[in-house]
């Protein structure tokens, strides 16, 4: 009479073998994809198998990461299951620290051709004549914030948010400018991230900015604008700052 083969567990992928039936138990080994191990017992809920590895060690594998072969209905409950290790003590919640800066740069955006007063006639670009720099300042809840002073880093021109539109300050661009917030609503000095690269020289405008604004579609078409010195001196930008607290 032929003996009934003992059921085996077959690893569906590289899997961990643990010291008990659950992921709370330590990893004591592993099985490679398609590696087989004899099933010798199961846990009470039947979702973990105790297996015998090729080096004669025993361990546990989850039923969800193996397939079985053979009569697993005949597998008995394990006589002894290790006590689960204690749960780690939760780490203390760190005390929130103050933000490193008072104002962060949320976005920098080049205006599109139409927005800047130009457009396309078929494939031909017609340049607009604007050269604006607008800075929108938001509070920590995302609402326009008036009364904040910003500095044009290269123009050395200060403007106050709300002087152009709610939360907005505006400059006329020359070759370009950078911006930072220098004073809060109450006049106190602040630490601000710097927004830079708002230029009107096409040679200094990135593919990313050009493509996002609709001037070109790929590196080659953007480079053609640079090579042709397209719209030199007539580009406009939006910058958004937000208070961190």
Order of alpha helices (4+ residues) and beta strands (2+ residues): beta-beta-beta-beta-beta-beta-beta-beta-beta-beta-beta-beta-beta-beta-beta-beta-alpha-alpha-beta
